[in-house]
């Protein structure tokens, strides 16, 4: 994943670099200065975003079915 792909993905997920830094417990300044447009970002970021997106979907499903569970 490149920096440009990362920026596009977090935007799709409704995140900013700052909120991503907060939830992933990484330095915002590290994201801004070390993750350059032409370099690959750390390998853990792509699966992190995948599971974050999956959790959002599961949260919505859970909210939808909660009224029907007794």
N, C-alpha and C positions, 0 to 999 in steps of 0.2 A: 504494500500500500504506500502510495506517495503522499506527500503533504497535501497536494491538491485533492486527491481522493479522500483523504481524511477530512479536510474542510467540508467537502461536499456531503460526506456521510453524517458528520455531526450536525450539519444544517438540516438534513432530512430528519434527524432524530430530535430536532428542536433544542439542540445544545449549542453552546458557544465554547470556545477554547477554555475560557475560565471555568464554566460549569463542568466541562470534561475533566479539567485539572482537579477540581474539587472532589468529584465522585470517584476518580481513579487514584487520588492521593499522590499526584505528581506535581511538580513545580510548574506553575503557569509560565514563568520566565524560561524554564527549560524547553517547554513546548515552543515558545515564540522564537527562541534563539538557536536551539539545537536541531529542531526539525525543519530542515530547509526544503524548499520546493523541489529540488532536484535529487534529494536523498531519500532512501527508504526510511520510514519511521520504524520504531521498535516493533519486533514481531508480535508482541503480546497485545498490541493495540487492536488489530483487526478482530481477533476472537473476542476481546473485551466488548467491542462495539456490537458484534453479532449477538452475544448473550444479553447485552443491555437492551437491544432491540427486541429480542425474544421475551425478555421480562416485561417490557411495556405491553406487548400483545397479551401475555398471560394475565397481567393485571387487569386489562380491559375485559377479558373473558371472565375473570373472577368477579368483577363488579357486575357484569351482566347476569350471571347465574345466581348470585348471592340471594336475591329476593325469593328464589324458587327452592332454596335449600332449607329444610326444616330440621 
